[in-house]
Amino acid sequence: MATISDVARIAGVSTSTVSHVINGTRPVRDETRTRVEEAVRATGYRRDSLARALRRSRTDSIGLIVTDVAEPAFAAMARGVEREAMAAGYTLLLANSGEDPALEARALEVLTERRVDGVLIAPVARSRSEEITGVIDQGTPVVLMDRLGGVKADQVGVENTAPMRELVLHLAQRHGHRRIALAAGDADVSTIAERRRGYLEALAAAGIEVDDTLVVTGSGRADDTRERMLGVLRQPQPPSAVVAASTETAVGVLEAAKQLGLAVPETFAFATFDGFPHSDLFRPGITTVTQPAHEIGATAMQLLISRIDGTLTSRHRSIRLEPEITYRESCGCPD
């Protein structure tokens, strides 16, 4: 394997000159730069990025913790993070917490032991905020993604309350629904709590009394939601519309409908937050609130880089991006 000394010998310059050319740390004459670059190509020399980073007391690595990277929204966020990380020369270390506070705490511990330059995290429902605060107190920048809890840290997420309010009001005012169920999921997840608030605000604005039997909570997993929705859909007065607060709860709702032989939108109107990839290809097309997940990840990574580089020194920033509502056949609108 070629060394910097090999490059210097072939180019006829000192190793320090080679270093300045490669790292851009000092102006070098064009003729000298050309000789060094030709020598680099001839030898196939590759910089030892880890050793260089350690000399700068940095590792050029970023930790990313999500609950499940297989979930479409988190997968898109991870791609956004990865794009910005690679462009800036960072290596990404990924950990799945599985909605387990202990696993999340362990992931934070491992990443800090690896001396990552910063951490991006979508906290679990009952996250141990002191663990995240501890990482920040150690001097490692942290940015919260999507799920924005009570930790004093930079945050990048999406507006949740207003879009859910608009969606439910659409069902009530445009289509005349009065019994609107919410497949909420885990209310301890900040995004779910905000979406539930939007649902309740919409009912109040439409003059609809809240019926707690139409609000489905639980773990938020598809199988749990399915079992709970079976009871709701079997009520003597079942809901005429159902709104899901996440992809997982949406799957649970549709599985329950299939099990009971109920058709959408003939039996009940349906809409969901997050939804599915290619929702427009479903028949009926599914009314969806789509969050810009890729942009959330990219923006969070940009914010983290600004903290690491010291270009952003202000107090904690909270960035909320706007989702997009697309009305389709599942709620009764023309596709």
C-alpha positions in Angstrom: 0.0 0.0 0.0 1.4 3.4 -1.0 2.4 5.9 1.6 2.7 9.6 1.7 6.5 9.2 1.5 6.1 7.3 -1.8 4.1 10.2 -3.2 6.6 12.7 -2.0 9.5 10.8 -3.5 7.9 10.5 -6.9 6.8 14.1 -6.9 10.1 15.3 -5.7 8.7 17.3 -2.8 8.6 17.0 1.0 5.9 14.9 2.8 4.6 18.2 4.3 4.0 19.6 0.9 2.1 16.5 -0.1 0.0 16.9 3.0 -0.8 20.5 2.2 -1.9 19.6 -1.3 -4.1 16.8 -0.2 -5.7 18.6 2.8 -5.7 22.1 1.3 -4.1 23.5 4.4 -1.7 25.9 2.6 -1.4 27.5 -0.9 0.9 25.5 -3.2 2.2 26.5 -6.6 0.2 25.1 -9.5 3.2 23.2 -10.9 3.9 21.6 -7.6 0.2 20.7 -7.1 0.1 19.0 -10.5 3.2 16.9 -9.7 1.7 15.8 -6.4 -1.7 15.0 -7.9 0.0 12.9 -10.7 2.1 11.1 -8.1 -1.1 10.3 -6.0 -2.7 8.8 -9.1 0.4 6.9 -10.1 0.8 5.3 -6.6 -2.9 4.8 -5.9 -2.4 6.6 -2.5 -5.4 6.8 -0.3 -5.5 9.0 2.8 -5.9 7.4 6.2 -9.1 9.3 7.1 -9.4 7.9 10.5 -5.9 8.7 11.6 -6.2 12.2 10.2 -9.5 12.6 12.0 -8.0 11.5 15.3 -5.2 14.0 15.0 -8.0 16.6 14.8 -9.7 15.0 17.8 -12.6 14.0 15.5 -13.6 10.7 14.0 -15.7 12.0 11.0 -18.5 9.7 12.1 -22.1 10.3 13.0 -24.4 8.2 15.1 -28.0 7.7 13.9 -30.6 6.1 16.2 -34.1 5.3 15.1 -36.8 2.9 16.4 -36.9 0.8 13.2 -35.1 1.7 10.0 -37.4 -0.7 8.1 -40.4 1.6 8.8 -40.9 3.7 5.6 -40.7 7.2 7.3 -37.5 6.3 9.2 -36.0 4.7 6.1 -36.5 7.9 4.2 -35.1 10.0 7.0 -32.0 7.7 7.1 -31.5 8.2 3.3 -31.7 12.0 3.8 -29.2 11.8 6.7 -26.9 9.6 4.6 -26.9 11.9 1.6 -25.8 14.9 3.6 -23.3 12.9 5.7 -21.6 11.4 2.6 -21.4 14.8 1.0 -19.7 16.2 4.1 -17.3 13.3 4.4 -18.9 11.6 7.4 -19.4 7.9 8.1 -22.8 6.9 9.4 -23.2 4.5 12.3 -26.8 3.2 12.5 -28.6 1.7 15.5 -32.2 0.5 15.8 -33.7 1.0 19.3 -36.8 -1.1 18.7 -38.9 1.2 20.9 -36.9 0.0 23.9 -35.5 2.6 26.3 -32.8 0.2 27.4 -31.6 -0.4 23.9 -31.7 3.3 23.1 -29.5 4.0 26.2 -27.1 1.2 25.1 -26.9 2.6 21.6 -26.0 6.1 23.0 -23.4 4.5 25.2 -21.8 2.6 22.3 -21.8 5.6 20.0 -20.2 7.8 22.5 -17.6 5.1 23.2 -16.9 5.2 19.4 -16.3 9.0 19.8 -18.8 10.0 17.2 -18.8 13.7 16.4 -22.5 14.0 16.8 -25.8 12.0 17.2 -29.1 12.1 15.4 -31.9 10.4 17.3 -35.6 9.7 17.0 -36.3 9.0 20.7 -38.4 6.0 21.8 -41.8 6.6 23.4 -40.6 6.5 27.0 -37.1 7.7 26.2 -34.7 8.2 29.2 -34.2 11.9 28.5 -31.3 12.0 31.0 -29.3 9.7 28.8 -29.6 12.1 25.8 -28.9 15.0 28.1 -25.8 13.2 29.4 -24.4 12.9 25.8 -25.0 16.6 25.3 -23.3 17.5 28.6 -20.3 15.5 27.5 -19.9 17.9 24.6 -21.4 15.8 21.8 -23.9 17.6 19.7 -27.3 16.0 19.5 -30.2 16.7 17.1 -33.7 15.1 17.7 -35.5 13.9 14.6 -39.3 13.5 14.0 -40.1 12.8 17.7 -39.5 16.0 19.6 -39.5 15.4 23.3 -38.7 17.5 26.3 -34.9 17.4 25.9 -33.2 20.7 25.4 -31.6 20.0 22.1 -31.8 21.0 18.4 -34.9 19.5 16.8 -36.2 18.8 13.3 -39.7 17.5 12.8 -43.0 18.0 11.1 -46.1 19.9 11.9 -48.5 17.3 13.3 -51.5 19.0 15.0 -52.7 21.4 12.3 -52.6 18.8 9.5 -54.5 16.2 11.5 -57.1 18.9 12.5 -57.5 19.8 8.8 -57.9 16.2 7.8 -60.6 15.4 10.4 -62.4 18.7 9.6 -62.4 17.6 5.9 -64.1 14.4 6.9 -66.7 16.2 9.1 -67.4 19.3 7.0 -66.9 18.1 3.4 -68.3 14.6 3.8 -70.6 15.0 6.7 -69.1 12.3 9.0 -70.0 12.6 12.7 -68.6 9.3 14.1 -64.9 9.6 13.3 -62.6 7.1 14.9 -58.9 7.6 15.5 -56.4 4.8 15.4 -53.9 6.7 17.5 -51.4 4.2 18.9 -49.0 5.0 21.6 -49.9 8.4 23.1 -46.5 8.6 24.8 -44.9 9.1 21.4 -44.7 12.9 20.9 -45.8 12.8 17.3 -48.9 10.7 18.1 -49.8 13.0 21.0 -49.7 16.0 18.7 -51.8 14.2 16.1 -54.3 13.2 18.7 -54.6 16.8 19.8 -55.4 17.8 16.2 -58.1 15.2 16.1 -59.7 16.5 19.3 -59.4 20.1 18.1 -61.2 19.2 14.9 -64.1 17.5 16.7 -64.5 20.6 18.9 -64.5 22.9 15.9 -67.1 20.7 14.1 -69.3 20.5 17.2 -68.8 16.8 17.6 -68.8 15.3 21.1 -65.8 13.2 21.8 -66.6 9.4 22.1 -63.7 7.7 23.9 -64.7 4.4 22.5 -63.7 5.6 19.1 -60.1 6.5 20.1 -57.9 3.5 19.8 -54.6 3.6 21.7 -52.2 0.8 22.7 -48.7 0.0 21.5 -49.2 1.3 18.0 -48.2 -1.9 16.4 -50.3 -3.2 13.5 -51.4 -6.4 15.2 -52.4 -4.6 18.4 -54.3 -2.0 16.4 -56.1 -4.7 14.4 -57.4 -6.4 17.5 -58.6 -3.1 19.1 -60.2 -1.9 15.8 -62.2 -5.1 15.5 -64.1 -4.1 18.6 -64.6 -0.6 17.4 -65.9 -1.7 14.0 -68.2 -4.2 15.6 -70.0 -1.5 17.7 -73.8 -1.2 17.3 -73.0 2.3 15.9 -69.6 1.8 14.2 -67.6 4.8 12.9 -68.4 6.1 9.5 -64.8 7.3 9.1 -61.5 6.2 10.5 -58.2 8.2 10.7 -54.9 6.4 11.4 -52.1 8.4 13.1 -49.3 6.3 11.6 -48.4 3.7 9.0 -48.5 0.9 11.5 -52.0 1.8 12.8 -53.2 2.3 9.2 -52.1 -1.3 8.5 -54.0 -2.5 11.6 -57.2 -0.7 10.5 -57.1 -2.1 7.0 -56.4 -5.6 8.4 -59.4 -5.4 10.7 -61.6 -4.2 7.8 -60.4 -7.1 5.7 -61.1 -9.6 8.5 -64.6 -8.3 8.8 -65.2 -8.1 5.1 -65.7 -4.3 5.2 -64.9 -2.2 2.1 -63.3 1.2 2.0 -64.8 3.8 1.4 -68.2 2.0 1.0 -68.4 0.9 4.7 -66.3 3.7 6.2 -64.1 6.5 4.9 -60.4 6.2 5.6 -57.4 8.5 5.8 -54.0 8.2 7.4 -50.9 10.2 8.6 -47.7 8.9 7.0 -49.4 6.3 5.0 -47.6 4.0 2.5 -45.2 4.4 -0.3 -47.0 4.8 -3.6 -50.4 5.4 -1.9 -51.7 6.7 -5.3 -51.4 3.2 -6.7 -53.8 1.6 -4.2 -57.4 1.1 -5.2 -59.1 3.0 -3.8 -56.3 5.6 -3.6 -55.6 6.4 0.1 -56.0 9.9 1.5 -52.7 10.6 3.1 -50.8 13.2 5.1 -47.3 12.7 3.8 -44.4 14.1 5.9 -41.2 15.1 4.1 -39.2 12.4 5.8 -36.2 12.6 3.5 -36.0 16.4 4.0 -36.3 15.9 7.8 -33.2 13.7 7.8 -31.3 15.9 5.5 -32.1 19.1 7.5 -31.3 17.4 10.8 -27.9 16.3 9.4 -27.2 19.8 8.1 -28.0 21.2 11.5 -25.8 18.7 13.2 -22.9 19.6 10.9 -23.3 23.2 11.8 -23.0 22.4 15.5 -20.0 20.2 15.0 -18.2 22.8 12.8 -19.1 25.6 15.2 -20.8 27.6 12.5 -24.0 27.6 14.6 -23.6 28.7 18.2 -27.0 30.1 19.0 -29.4 28.5 21.4 -31.3 25.3 20.5 -33.2 25.5 17.2 -36.5 23.8 16.6 -37.4 23.4 12.9 -40.9 22.2 11.8 -41.5 21.2 8.2 -44.9 21.2 6.5 -46.4 17.9 5.4 -48.6 17.5 2.3 -52.2 16.3 2.4 -53.5 14.4 -0.6 -57.2 13.7 -0.8 -58.1 10.5 -2.6 -60.9 8.0 -3.0 -60.6 6.4 0.4 -62.2 9.4 2.1 -64.8 9.8 -0.6 -63.0 12.4 -2.8 -62.5 11.8 -6.5 -59.0 10.3 -7.1 
